[in-house]
C-alpha cells in the first residue's frame, strides 16, 4: 500500500490549525487574545503537533485521540518562541513581525504566559484519569526548553564554549521538546514502556538533526524561503555548531577572524560572505551536513521499529523531509 505522505500531513495539519484557532476565539480582553491569535496564525510547519499524532498512531491509537494534546504542544512551542524572540531582540519570525515588535514587550510576555496556561488546559482534555506521567513529561519538556534557552544566552557572553556543551544545549532547547511530543503522544495512545522509549529516541534525534539543519540553513539558506536574513547567527554573535567547529579547526588569519566574532559580539551583515567562505574553506558545511545525516539516521532506525505501517511510513517520510528542507 502506497501512502500519500504529504496529503496525510496536510490533512492533519489543517485539523490541528482549526483546533488551535477555535481555542483562542475569545473576544475579551482583546488586548490579550488578539496577540495570542496573531502568534498562532503566523504560520509554521506544526511538526511538534504532528509528532504527537503520529506517536499515538504508532502505538495503535487513532489520531483523534490526541488532537487536544497536539494543539497543546503547538501552543507550548509558540510560547517558547515568543519569549525566545524577546530575549534575542528578534524583529521577524516566519517572515512577519515578532510579537513584541508588533505590539509591545509587556503584551508579548503576558501572551506567552497565557499560552502556556492554555496549553496545559488542552493537554488535560486528552489525558486519562491517572495522568501524572503525561504531565510530568510535558512539564519536564518545559523545564528543559527553559534550561536550554538559558544556556544559549550564557554562551553569548562566554569566550569559550565547547562543541559538547553546545550539543547539550540544543538537546535541551530543541530536542527535548520533540522527544516530549513523541512521549506524550505514545502515552496518550496507551503505548508500552518499550514503545514509548523507541518514539522518544526518534524525537530526540530528530530534534538534534533539526537544530543542526537550522544552523546550516542560517548560512547557506535562501532568504526568501528561510524567512530571515542569512548569516543572522553570525551577525548576532551566536556560537552555533558551525561556528564552534570552525573555531576548532581554524588556524592563522581564519582563527583570528573567528575570535573577532566573540570579541565584538557579532559581525556586520556585509561581512557574512567572508565567514561563509571560511566555513567552505574549512569544510564546515560538509561537517555539519554529516552531523545532520548522522542524527537523522538514528531517528530513522527508531522509526523502522514501529509496528503500525502508516505511522512508521510517516515518521520516516518526516525525518527525510526535514533532512532535505531549505527553510
Secondary structure, 3 states (H helix, E strand, C coil): CCCCHHHHHHHHHHHHHHHHHHHCCCCCCHHHHHHHHHHHCCCCCCHHHHHHHHHHHHCCCCHHHHHHHHHHHHHHHHHHHHHHHHHHCCCEECCEECHHHHCCHHHHHHHHHHHHHHHHHHHHHCCCCCCHHHHHHHHHHHHHHHHHHHHHHHHHHCCCCCHHHHHHHHHHHHHHHHHHHHHHHHHHCCCCHHHHHHHHHHHHHHHHHHHHHHHHHHHHCCHHHHCCCCCHHHHCCCCCHHHHHHHHHCCHHHHHHHHHHHHHCCCCHHHHHHHHHHHHHCCHHHHHHHHHHHHHHHHHHHHCCCCCHHHHHHHHHHHHHHHCCCC
